[in-house]
């Protein structure tokens, strides 16, 4: 995640916050197909659900029939929202393990399809070693379903981080039942170590591991390179998601100075894909004006600097009750608060600006019913997305 400001209403405050947060630098210039108006809703409306969260970084549903939403707080807590009310007691508190600040903290949460019976879930956080290394760990829900057991922690994977930014952090289970992990390129600017294109490091990648058994930390599925790497060439994939209706994969990758991008893979494809960083930034050559695009998977949507945009936040394909929104992939920008819709019509991708908000959109989330939510990082408010 990258940031410059949390809302235009508090621009002066957030100029200071941006220095400390440093949620990666990015670029952007929104382009929307004017002919797309008929296939997008007229305008979105955001309804507040709860307030009072502290620096929310993820919104996740267990999809276990409980209708609970789990919200991560960057410092290391998981909170529960039930029926529009924030539980006072955290589901899990691992603040003693988490190094938080800037782009570090508790960044990812995923519940496996069998969570209702197995009671195991997975988190991604930066630990207190050095500048903070990425840890993927599992925990168990406790005897009381709304309180996890912190003593049940099992550390699956530790990835050394050379810098304090571009930590990625997204966790999600794919249609194949595997756990997918988003990793940034390790930080700094321009990918100084070339991690995006290297296959001897887990940085700048989407990883895939098999956590279906509790007898071992994890097993390696048949990944294309014989290790944890499933896809590569990413700068900082701040949120990817699988469409619950089709299994298609959408990846929002934060840009360097000019271009933000949305990448796409149809269900059942994408193993071994190279998304281009740091050969390319979005749809433009980055290191050389005459870069080779052969064998690269290019984005299906981009936007550039402008209107305060600076850092893409990936969302979800809407599968809720509002007919006009169904099938539209919703994504936003952390700095400008703008939200776009993206969909493919007749083989062509079309995107449209749907709403301009004053919020620092740090994450989107999806509930049991396919309704989509977003978090305002600055105020700690969770909103539900609807149509006006």
C-alpha positions as CSV (number, residue, x, y, z in Angstrom):
1,X,0.0,0.0,0.0
2,X,1.2,3.5,-0.8
3,X,0.0,6.8,0.4
4,X,0.2,10.6,0.1
5,X,-2.8,11.7,2.1
6,X,-5.9,10.3,3.8
7,X,-8.4,12.8,2.6
8,X,-8.6,16.1,0.9
9,X,-10.4,17.6,3.9
10,X,-7.2,17.0,5.9
11,X,-4.5,17.6,3.3
12,X,-2.2,19.6,5.5
13,X,-2.2,16.9,8.2
14,X,-1.7,14.1,5.6
15,X,1.3,15.8,4.1
16,X,3.0,14.9,7.4
17,X,1.4,11.5,7.6
18,X,2.5,10.7,4.1
19,X,6.1,11.0,5.1
20,X,5.7,8.5,8.0
21,X,3.3,6.2,6.1
22,X,5.2,6.1,2.8
23,X,2.6,3.7,1.4
24,X,4.6,3.6,-1.9
25,X,4.8,6.2,-4.6
26,X,2.7,5.9,-7.6
27,X,1.3,7.6,-10.6
28,X,-1.9,7.9,-12.3
29,X,-4.1,9.5,-14.9
30,X,-7.6,8.1,-15.0
31,X,-8.9,7.2,-18.4
32,X,-12.5,6.1,-18.7
33,X,-14.3,5.1,-21.9
34,X,-17.1,7.5,-22.4
35,X,-19.1,4.9,-24.3
36,X,-19.2,2.8,-21.2
37,X,-21.9,4.9,-19.4
38,X,-24.6,2.4,-20.3
39,X,-22.8,-0.5,-18.7
40,X,-22.0,1.1,-15.4
41,X,-24.2,2.3,-12.6
42,X,-25.0,6.0,-12.5
43,X,-23.1,6.7,-9.3
44,X,-22.1,4.9,-6.1
45,X,-23.2,5.8,-2.6
46,X,-21.1,4.9,0.5
47,X,-22.9,4.1,3.7
48,X,-20.9,4.1,7.0
49,X,-21.1,0.8,8.8
50,X,-18.7,1.3,11.8
51,X,-16.3,3.9,13.0
52,X,-13.4,4.0,15.5
53,X,-11.0,1.5,13.9
54,X,-7.3,2.4,14.0
55,X,-5.5,2.4,10.6
56,X,-7.5,-0.4,8.9
57,X,-5.5,-2.4,6.4
58,X,-7.9,-5.3,5.4
59,X,-11.5,-6.3,5.5
60,X,-12.2,-10.1,5.2
61,X,-15.1,-12.5,5.5
62,X,-14.6,-16.0,6.9
63,X,-17.5,-17.2,4.7
64,X,-18.5,-19.6,7.4
65,X,-22.1,-18.5,7.7
66,X,-21.5,-16.3,10.7
67,X,-21.9,-13.0,8.7
68,X,-18.9,-11.6,10.5
69,X,-16.5,-9.1,8.9
70,X,-12.9,-9.2,10.2
71,X,-11.0,-5.9,10.0
72,X,-7.2,-5.7,10.4
73,X,-5.7,-2.8,12.3
74,X,-2.2,-2.1,11.2
75,X,-0.6,-2.3,14.7
76,X,-1.6,-5.9,15.0
77,X,-5.2,-6.5,15.9
78,X,-8.1,-8.2,14.2
79,X,-11.5,-6.8,15.0
80,X,-14.9,-8.2,14.3
81,X,-17.9,-6.4,12.9
82,X,-21.2,-8.1,13.4
83,X,-24.6,-6.7,12.4
84,X,-23.1,-3.3,12.0
85,X,-21.5,-3.3,15.4
86,X,-17.8,-3.4,16.3
87,X,-17.0,-6.0,19.0
88,X,-15.0,-4.4,21.8
89,X,-12.7,-7.4,22.3
90,X,-10.3,-8.1,19.4
91,X,-10.5,-11.5,17.7
92,X,-6.7,-11.6,17.8
93,X,-4.1,-9.2,19.2
94,X,-0.5,-9.8,18.1
95,X,0.8,-6.2,18.5
96,X,3.7,-7.6,20.5
97,X,4.9,-9.5,17.4
98,X,4.3,-6.8,14.8
99,X,6.5,-3.9,13.7
100,X,4.1,-1.3,12.5
101,X,4.6,2.1,10.7
102,X,4.8,3.3,7.2
103,X,3.9,0.3,5.0
104,X,4.7,-2.3,7.7
105,X,2.2,-3.9,10.1
106,X,-0.5,-6.5,10.1
107,X,-1.3,-6.6,6.4
108,X,-3.2,-9.7,5.3
109,X,-5.7,-12.3,6.5
110,X,-7.3,-15.3,4.8
111,X,-9.7,-18.0,5.9
112,X,-9.5,-21.3,4.1
113,X,-12.7,-22.8,2.6
114,X,-12.8,-25.4,5.5
115,X,-12.4,-22.8,8.2
116,X,-15.8,-23.6,9.7
117,X,-14.5,-27.1,10.6
118,X,-10.7,-26.7,10.8
119,X,-10.7,-23.4,12.6
120,X,-7.4,-22.4,11.1
121,X,-6.7,-19.0,9.5
122,X,-3.6,-17.2,8.1
123,X,-2.1,-13.8,8.6
124,X,0.7,-11.8,6.9
125,X,2.6,-9.3,9.1
126,X,6.0,-7.7,9.4
127,X,7.9,-8.8,12.5
128,X,10.2,-6.9,14.9
129,X,13.5,-8.3,13.4
130,X,15.6,-5.5,12.0
131,X,13.5,-3.3,9.7
132,X,10.7,-5.9,9.8
133,X,10.6,-9.1,7.8
134,X,7.4,-10.6,6.3
135,X,5.9,-13.5,8.3
136,X,3.2,-15.8,7.1
137,X,1.7,-17.6,10.1
138,X,-1.4,-19.6,11.0
139,X,-3.6,-19.4,14.1
140,X,-6.5,-21.3,15.5
141,X,-9.9,-19.9,16.5
142,X,-10.3,-20.5,20.3
143,X,-13.0,-22.3,22.2
144,X,-15.1,-19.1,21.9
145,X,-15.6,-18.4,18.2
146,X,-15.0,-14.7,18.5
147,X,-11.6,-15.0,20.2
148,X,-8.6,-16.7,18.5
149,X,-5.9,-18.5,20.4
150,X,-2.6,-16.5,20.2
151,X,-0.7,-19.4,21.6
152,X,-1.7,-21.5,18.5
153,X,0.6,-19.6,16.2
154,X,2.6,-21.6,13.7
155,X,5.1,-19.7,11.5
156,X,5.0,-21.0,8.0
157,X,7.3,-18.7,6.1
158,X,9.6,-15.8,6.8
159,X,10.8,-13.5,4.0
160,X,13.7,-11.1,4.6
161,X,12.9,-7.5,3.6
162,X,15.8,-5.3,2.4
163,X,13.8,-2.0,2.9
164,X,10.8,-0.9,5.0
165,X,8.4,-0.4,2.1
166,X,6.7,-2.5,-0.6
167,X,5.8,-5.4,1.7
168,X,2.7,-6.5,-0.3
169,X,0.7,-8.4,2.3
170,X,-2.4,-9.7,0.5
171,X,-3.5,-13.3,1.3
172,X,-6.3,-15.1,-0.5
173,X,-7.4,-18.6,-1.2
174,X,-7.8,-19.4,-4.9
175,X,-10.5,-21.6,-6.5
176,X,-7.9,-24.4,-6.4
177,X,-7.8,-24.2,-2.6
178,X,-4.3,-23.0,-2.5
179,X,-3.1,-20.0,-0.4
180,X,-1.9,-17.1,-2.6
181,X,0.5,-14.5,-1.1
182,X,1.3,-11.1,-2.6
183,X,4.9,-9.9,-2.1
184,X,6.3,-6.4,-3.1
185,X,9.7,-6.0,-4.7
186,X,11.4,-5.3,-1.3
187,X,11.2,-1.5,-1.4
188,X,13.3,1.6,-2.1
189,X,12.6,3.0,-5.5
190,X,13.0,1.5,-9.0
191,X,13.6,-2.0,-7.7
192,X,17.4,-1.5,-7.1
193,X,18.0,-5.2,-6.7
194,X,16.0,-6.2,-9.7
195,X,13.8,-8.5,-7.6
196,X,10.7,-8.2,-9.8
197,X,12.4,-10.1,-12.6
198,X,14.6,-12.5,-10.5
199,X,13.4,-16.0,-9.9
200,X,15.9,-16.6,-7.0
201,X,13.9,-14.4,-4.6
202,X,10.3,-14.4,-3.3
203,X,10.1,-10.6,-3.5
204,X,8.1,-9.0,-6.3
205,X,5.9,-12.1,-6.7
206,X,2.7,-13.8,-6.1
207,X,3.4,-17.0,-4.2
208,X,1.2,-20.1,-4.0
209,X,1.4,-22.7,-1.2
210,X,-0.6,-25.7,-0.1
211,X,-1.7,-25.3,3.6
212,X,-4.5,-28.0,3.5
213,X,-2.7,-30.1,6.1
214,X,-1.7,-29.2,9.7
215,X,1.0,-31.8,9.7
216,X,3.6,-29.6,8.0
217,X,4.0,-25.8,7.7
218,X,3.0,-26.1,4.1
219,X,3.5,-28.1,0.9
220,X,4.6,-27.0,-2.5
221,X,2.0,-27.5,-5.3
222,X,3.1,-27.8,-8.9
223,X,4.2,-24.2,-9.3
224,X,6.0,-23.3,-12.6
225,X,9.5,-22.8,-11.1
226,X,9.6,-25.6,-8.6
227,X,9.4,-23.3,-5.6
228,X,6.8,-21.0,-4.0
229,X,6.7,-18.6,-7.0
230,X,3.5,-18.6,-9.0
231,X,3.8,-15.3,-10.9
232,X,6.4,-12.5,-11.0
233,X,7.2,-9.0,-12.2
234,X,5.2,-7.1,-9.6
235,X,6.2,-3.9,-7.7
236,X,3.8,-3.9,-4.8
237,X,0.5,-5.8,-5.4
238,X,-1.7,-3.9,-2.9
239,X,-4.6,-6.2,-3.0
240,X,-5.6,-8.9,-5.5
241,X,-8.8,-10.9,-5.5
242,X,-10.5,-13.8,-7.1
243,X,-13.9,-13.2,-8.6
244,X,-16.2,-15.5,-6.5
245,X,-18.5,-15.9,-9.6
246,X,-15.9,-16.9,-12.2
247,X,-12.6,-17.6,-10.4
248,X,-10.9,-14.9,-12.5
249,X,-7.9,-13.1,-10.8
250,X,-7.6,-9.3,-10.6
251,X,-4.3,-7.7,-9.3
252,X,-3.8,-4.1,-8.5
253,X,-0.1,-3.2,-8.7
254,X,1.2,0.1,-7.3
255,X,3.3,2.1,-9.7
256,X,6.5,4.0,-9.3
257,X,6.1,7.6,-10.6
258,X,3.6,7.6,-13.4
259,X,1.3,4.6,-13.9
260,X,-1.0,2.5,-11.7
261,X,-2.2,-0.8,-13.2
262,X,-4.8,-3.5,-13.0
263,X,-3.7,-7.0,-14.2
264,X,-6.0,-9.8,-15.0
265,X,-5.9,-13.6,-15.4
266,X,-8.8,-15.8,-16.5
267,X,-9.6,-18.6,-14.1
268,X,-7.2,-21.5,-14.4
269,X,-4.4,-19.5,-16.0
270,X,-1.6,-17.2,-14.8
271,X,1.0,-19.7,-13.6
272,X,4.4,-18.3,-14.6
273,X,3.0,-15.0,-15.8
274,X,5.5,-12.1,-15.9
275,X,3.7,-8.7,-15.2
276,X,6.7,-6.7,-16.3
277,X,8.1,-4.8,-13.4
278,X,10.8,-3.3,-13.5
279,X,11.1,-3.6,-17.3
280,X,7.7,-1.8,-17.5
281,X,5.6,0.4,-15.2
282,X,2.1,-0.2,-16.2
283,X,1.8,0.2,-20.0
284,X,5.1,2.1,-20.4
285,X,8.7,1.1,-20.6
286,X,10.5,1.9,-17.3
287,X,14.2,1.2,-17.6
288,X,14.6,1.6,-21.3
289,X,12.4,3.5,-23.8
290,X,12.7,0.5,-26.2
291,X,12.0,-2.3,-23.7
292,X,11.0,-5.7,-24.9
293,X,7.4,-6.5,-24.1
294,X,7.6,-10.0,-25.5
295,X,6.2,-12.6,-23.1
296,X,5.0,-10.0,-20.6
297,X,1.4,-10.0,-19.3
298,X,0.3,-6.4,-19.9
299,X,-2.3,-4.6,-17.7
300,X,-6.0,-4.4,-18.8
301,X,-6.4,-1.0,-17.2
302,X,-4.1,1.8,-16.2
303,X,-4.3,5.4,-14.8
304,X,-1.7,8.1,-14.5
305,X,-0.9,11.0,-12.1
306,X,-3.6,13.5,-12.0
307,X,-6.4,14.7,-9.8
308,X,-4.4,13.8,-6.7
309,X,-4.1,10.1,-7.7
310,X,-0.9,8.3,-6.5
311,X,-1.6,4.7,-5.3
312,X,-4.0,2.1,-6.5
313,X,-5.9,0.0,-4.0
314,X,-7.4,-3.2,-5.5
315,X,-10.9,-4.3,-4.8
316,X,-13.4,-7.0,-5.8
317,X,-15.8,-7.9,-8.6
318,X,-19.2,-7.1,-7.1
319,X,-21.5,-10.1,-6.7
320,X,-24.0,-8.7,-4.3
321,X,-27.7,-7.9,-4.6
322,X,-27.5,-4.7,-6.7
323,X,-28.0,-5.8,-10.3
324,X,-26.4,-2.7,-11.9
325,X,-23.1,-3.4,-10.1
326,X,-22.9,-7.1,-10.7
327,X,-19.8,-8.2,-12.6
328,X,-18.0,-4.9,-12.2
329,X,-14.6,-4.9,-10.6
330,X,-14.3,-2.0,-8.2
331,X,-10.9,-0.4,-7.4
332,X,-9.8,2.9,-6.0
333,X,-6.9,5.3,-5.2
334,X,-5.5,5.8,-1.7
335,X,-4.5,9.4,-2.3
336,X,-7.4,10.8,-4.3
337,X,-10.2,8.7,-2.9
338,X,-11.6,8.1,-6.3
339,X,-13.2,4.8,-7.2
340,X,-13.5,3.2,-10.7
341,X,-15.4,0.4,-12.2
342,X,-13.9,-2.0,-14.7
343,X,-15.5,-4.7,-16.8
344,X,-15.0,-6.5,-20.1
345,X,-17.6,-5.9,-22.8
346,X,-17.4,-7.6,-26.2
347,X,-13.8,-8.6,-25.6
348,X,-12.7,-5.1,-24.7
349,X,-12.0,-3.6,-21.2
350,X,-13.9,-0.5,-20.3
351,X,-13.4,1.6,-17.1
352,X,-15.3,4.5,-15.6
353,X,-15.0,6.8,-12.7
354,X,-17.9,6.0,-10.4
355,X,-17.4,8.3,-7.4
356,X,-14.9,10.9,-6.1
357,X,-14.6,10.6,-2.3
358,X,-12.5,12.4,0.4
359,X,-11.3,9.1,1.9
360,X,-7.9,7.4,2.0
361,X,-9.0,4.0,0.6
362,X,-6.6,1.6,2.2
363,X,-8.5,-1.6,1.4
364,X,-11.7,-3.1,0.0
365,X,-13.5,-6.1,1.4
366,X,-16.3,-8.5,0.6
367,X,-18.9,-10.1,2.9
368,X,-20.6,-13.5,2.8
369,X,-23.2,-12.2,0.4
370,X,-20.8,-10.5,-2.1
371,X,-21.5,-7.0,-0.9
372,X,-18.3,-4.8,-1.1
373,X,-16.9,-2.5,1.6
374,X,-14.0,-0.1,1.8
375,X,-11.9,1.4,4.7
376,X,-10.9,5.0,5.2
377,X,-7.5,4.7,6.7
378,X,-7.5,8.2,8.2
379,X,-10.8,8.1,10.1
380,X,-11.0,4.3,10.7
381,X,-14.5,4.2,9.1
382,X,-15.8,1.2,7.2
383,X,-18.3,1.9,4.4
384,X,-20.6,-0.3,2.4
385,X,-20.8,0.4,-1.3
386,X,-24.2,0.8,-3.0
387,X,-25.8,2.5,-6.0
388,X,-27.5,5.8,-6.0
